Amino acid sequence: MMMNATTEYGFVDNRQISLVRSCINFLLIFSAIIQLFLYFTYEDNAVSVLIVLFVSLLTTAYCLNGRVFCKTPVSSLLILGFNFVSLSGAMVVMTMGANPIVKYLNVPLYTFSLLAIAQITLIFSHVVYLRSYVFVRASELIRENILKPIGLFDLPGDKVLWTMGVVGCIAISLTRAGSFGEAQTFQGNDVGSKVFAGFAVFSAAPLFGPIFKKFYENTEDKPLGISWWPLITYFCMLLIVATVANTRQVFADAVIECALGAVILFCLGKIKLTSQLLKRLILIALVATVVLPLMSRFSIAMVVAREFRADSSPISLLSLTWSSFWDQAAIASYQEGIKTALLGDYNEFYADNPLLSRFIITKFHDNMFYFSGHLQSGDGWLLFNSALDRIIALLPQPLINILGLHVDKSDLLSSNGDYLFSLASGYGLGGYRTGSMIAEGFAMVGFLYPLLLGVLAISCFSFYDAFADNSRAKGVVVAPVMMFQIWYLFGGVGGAAFGAEGLSNVVVGILRGMPQMVIFYCAIAFFVNSFLSSRLSAK
């Protein structure tokens, strides 16, 4: 029987991480049985389900292992996260919606097969990474010589977190920012607006207060001494901000980020499974059964109101969303419209529940796999050049001109998915269609892509694992700035790791995305601790 153990990487509660693995495996097997029993006659459904089940069980067996997870919690979550948003999550969510896993997909068997190859590549790359002294040592050097000295592993105070939250909400309201600091609908593409949009990710910061205190102050089951009503009130305010900005991502991502933090704490043994916790989980599950349908309907109402946001004031948009929430005809019309889009057209609809569908990117992969099948010879080289141009675009435009690289940033305003779609369909650029780094990679270099993915994966593991300190006597600590970003690395539109919509996003995430967030985080923390606190104490 597995018990608690102390390794060279800190405290590992094997019983709790095994419980998490067992619960996930049960959900996967149960969903697979339902899929096979009810939808066996659907073409490609049975084979697709078996592929997803096999690779998902392999992923949980590897990543949810006490020693692997404790040594590399961030990279383990990146692998698990990719599996959830691309493979296992699709099976669970589609089963919940009483639909076969292949429904609404253009090339399901091809999609799940190549995603499975990518998933196995990530696991194999992680094994190589852990056995590589160079990459593990590089991660340690980054953590010890850069991240720790600038205070990234210090516990942020309540003033810092609430200031971050306020700044994040202001950034969302003014820029309607998306994930990883990309301005989605700002009235311009100037550098200032994009920089300010980067603060949007901190909008959920106050909600992380209990999680950070558990990481740093409570390794045992002791009361945190936290007042929950301010946090509940803040979350309600976050819903209003999301409505005014007309972006579902704000509140949906806040929930998943906090849930991920709680799961990490539980796996590391910093949240104990007690009868009291079990009662709370049951209560949360019961509340979720009531709240989730309402939030899903609210999510649709936001989309219905979206066509008016360009010409609407924030108050008007809030009113439109609220009226759409109660307009059954408008809700039904929207749902019917997205379902009747023909397969073969670009269509992002997959799961019936619009809120849960935000956490699944399988359909984006399928779209790009389908359209990549219509590429001509030589288009793979064009995709490669486009990805290279996006990486070069990290440099200032004057420097690009001096170096004679012939890259104009104004030519790169489309998404990676939009560019692939344009090559395949012949339509012009526009629309910011969501791509897939997996489909793009296979379109570039064919079945040599796992080698390229392996190199990118090991680089990601080495860099992002630097944000977890497993040398502490009381257990593993994940840097707060990483907790704000970890969902964006593999989930949501614009992911910067294995859920990215293009290969260039992975490189950009390491060279600009995460360093930029570190600078923003340190800037706010320094301002609050050095300037604001001294002003308040002087008064």
Beta strands, then each sheet from edge to edge (+ up, - down):
strand 1: 4-7
strand 2: 10-13
strand 3: 468-469
strand 4: 477-478
sheet 1: 1+ 2-
sheet 2: 3+ 4-
end
